[in-house]
Amino acid sequence: MRETRIEINIHDSLSEIGETDWDACACPEVADGGRPHDPFTTYRFLHALEDSGSVGPGTGWQPRYLTAWMDGELIAAAPLYAKGHSQGEYIFDHNWAHAYERAGGRYYPKLQIAVPFTPASGRRFLVRPGFEEAGQAALIQGAIQLAEQHGLSSVHATFCTEEEAKVGESLGLLHRVTDQFHWENRSYADFEGFLADLSSRKRKTIRKERRTAQDFGGEIRALTGDQIEPEHWDAFWAFYQDTGSRKWGTPYLTRAFFDCVHETMREDMVLVLAIRDGRPVAGALNFIGRETLFGRYWGCLEDHPCLHFELCYYQAIDWAIRHGLQRVEAGAQGDHKLARGYLPVTTHSLHWVADKGFRRAIAQYLESEREAVDQEIEILTSYGPFRKVTSEDT
């Protein structure tokens, strides 16, 4: 019997791989004519980051796309980057880096399997159907070998699926559990149906917040596809810059990124704008997956009470219900999302650390962290806004 050989390659640009081959691994489900589960690992999104200069030289995110080939066919791929810092990751390892360097080590550069600037869970080891076991193992082993060959400190795969986390753990990687807030569609007919599922006090609070927000003196519009015009991106870029300068100091994305995704992904986006006197004053950008609406960016030029809640959370819930989506993922952090129907869920990442002693220390930390996360999710869920079911309700 002929031994099957898998070849691992590294690429500096997605154009070296090609859209057809990449998407055959990233989103094979689109063959039925539907949307991808995860718009962020598609060729279009990742290439927009690359083509716009949002990743690449000078950004600290240097593409090193990893591919696995069998008999000349691409069977697996991973969005791999050489990182010169830990910014834009959202499952952060700043403390690990500081500890490693205080001990005399060099933490950067490191390897990161991730979608840059995108705290949305999805497959990170993109495997063509039928090659799951061989493809995942080849990518994990290939990333580790690359790190070893270049003397790098670590490899990280962030916001991977729980299934991938189990596979990685079985191959010796460290499994980290964190959390974020998601809204789940419980077969609601409309927004009022969602409100009916809440306690009376929370229901009244949300209605009050929505009235307050909608009294800002203008109109709120949810735009998608050709409804989004180039001038809308000019306005949104100003919003994004304002948010980025306050949160990160320097915005992660370039202005050209929004032109790139407009060209190739406008049917996969919902841009919610608050328009006053004919001028957008605030906005929130969402990406549409097969079952999920992903809230990504928000910003404003004017402060209006509750407008952030309306554009980012309530408009997203309303749109998801009307279009039959199963959930809304509103990004990282934010305990304030709890009162607005977004409950905590686990997120997963995988980590390989070259130094054995440091690896043991991180493993101990992750065990304690996981217990704390489990307790936090249990406590936060108990404080959620949903009506408590009693024996009289069943």
Steps between C-alpha positions, in 0.01 A plus 500: 500500500637841402560731797303824478723804541378842613702803393494817715556840338523857629367794295553875536183581307159342447540564128761222499224258604199631310140561597356172371748280688486707820120511517473128424653460847363812670134486396411186302138542616444784250475235228126486581465869411477622860726720706816381675469416868792731570551796265832588664703202380386539139752603238310826447532619860858394561612632162333835579715523813809422296417711194412806711823491700316425825734202538850470359821703540492748786180366659639226725284249308720342232312239290648150502200307371541129568383240249500119487503319164441137410567372148500859372164584660455756777342313792541752782598861569538735796510881529844515663685821589836583649422744779728771635259592782178373661263771379179432311458147638232534776612179671804670641834365616662828609574362847661189353723718282604718794579197718697329222709809432559570872646148516743592222314352203391659173124461457464679166472418221245226555263318266127572510228298326214748504286744311665836575299746709202263509379345828254264331516124548538276197720236342867590502624176345319517169468151358349377177215252578626144529846600625408620849729284712805509272455868415467628857796295621714616206427868565566477874822306451605732217455812713699348787780390268515850350533650849771251598698555181510876559546487877167670574348502846147386426207424271144612577167419334235738632119482479512148362205264530453274802552197274833639378599572860446134590703384200782739586497394863531136393811600299664663803391863470373699798126573494384838629136581578374859508156653453298761316133592458266366231128544436306186405183497290242285677276486191372853558245633251609860557675729748190509720520122523853535635386761751221271619771252602652751743409593854256790525762740636755421228232522233402850616864608514569393143186669369603820678853478359368451148264799528781714639738399221245550223429852628850615405356727232540298185440158343667161535559298184634147454671477160636201312619419149462780247320711762848568641659780302863621497414814699369280780852358538642852524268559795569164657875547468468812716304298759754219492794738540339659804441163669843370403687803629324471838538121537825408326676828428529419130216339298583147384332522161590737219247710308565282194370192686144632490525564126628144450217335694247727330620368167486130590284461815229767509231229475653348815478814713236699686596861566272663759515880485346774714437791263417851623439796271608287204837413656603171666599567861550142625520151358553129564635248249390135502606204284246234402577131539280204412349483850659794681510878483843618613515847649845641433554876507325801648569870523338843522567868451220611734404358839132418542355304794457125434588532130789254541265237645248555221742484206724221627261271689131560439526568128715188465245286688215644294683432172596147603140413592360642176753305292480172687849497649570292809724733696675834527863515607575851618876476532729494801446615858209701635307382807244767406383265223352267762204727581425523128449128442856393420609209721856378569635206298839334491762580238807291432864532403805274466859573599837337446796632698855396419650530849390197707517679835301796377252259338439330836443835670247606236323164523451550875374852443254387233355237734427764764375747239256244360345445843461876542342536154255216571396666825468839333277361224278326756463815711445736205243269342303499826483880478375494141188693399285200406191399694561225752299191408286366787293185534194707410654586163552137397 
